[in-house]
């Protein structure tokens, strides 16, 4: 307790200015370094493509936008000139459903292989204090994830964003905002209607299960995340953890005994397993051991040309893995950033999508979009310019184009949400 009002005011002023300058530092980082965009304007899009695009329901399986405040708890609802995504840009890009994903531990610098036994420093340990998040979120990844889930709930009040937790939520959202025509779901008023949003976790180390003993405790912890809104859990992020090996991890092992206990609980609580960032062994073991668990890859790509050397540790699925995921009814979100495409070009994303469509064992029902916008990547375009991808896919039959751009994701959630 301070008894000197003058000193208290000075301390308050110092703390406030540190906080304000912290936010300014994050905004500067965000604008100049974290989330650049290759094509800032949608060039080469024909007026007829734009007209078709305005009738689409675009669904994107991965954006990390909750990690950044951009002006506060509801900053996501304002339009920003930097970063990749916010509600006005989703509306402009005809995004009807956006999965918002929560990352808690991000090792930097991004070296290959990433962790080599260490994961310091952590970008979130920097972003959380600089943005003035509660101190409990600075060091504890569970608290960090739950804080982002709280932000998601505060924003997803049905006006700008609509929280989707169940099939009923999705059905109500679609019937309120879309016309269900023979061609597909057509938005009633794309510039003003809300955007549906599903919550996903990028790296289940945030559940901190290694501090728990019994299966009852694990079930309670999974329920805590489920109650907070999470419906998709990825076992790993960019490093091996106590649950499973990651594709960029140092050991790239499979699922650990603790990971199996989590997966069994995910099946019981109807959670979806996101295999993005998982090692090859983890992917195979999940597919073999849990035939009834819904699986997807929220963001990544497919190595249609054989990988060599270090590329084996990349974010690309092998063709066989992609086929196995499709056979299981899973969907694969194709990314827009250079590590999966070679260059951040809409044309290259379209080429990868078309190769999936041409493969009889993957096919048109299992390909989706997984942009990784606001995930510290160079994106081909920001969320308002999805029409650039529509342009590259214009030669597809309209039904296939609609499925890839959103229909497959809607059907997946209609089937697998609780
Ligand atoms: Zn990721």
Boltz pocket constraint, residues with backbone or C-beta under 6 A from the ligand:
constraints:
  - pocket:
      binder: B
      contacts: [[A, 202], [A, 276], [A, 277], [A, 299], [A, 372], [A, 375]]
      max_distance: 6.0
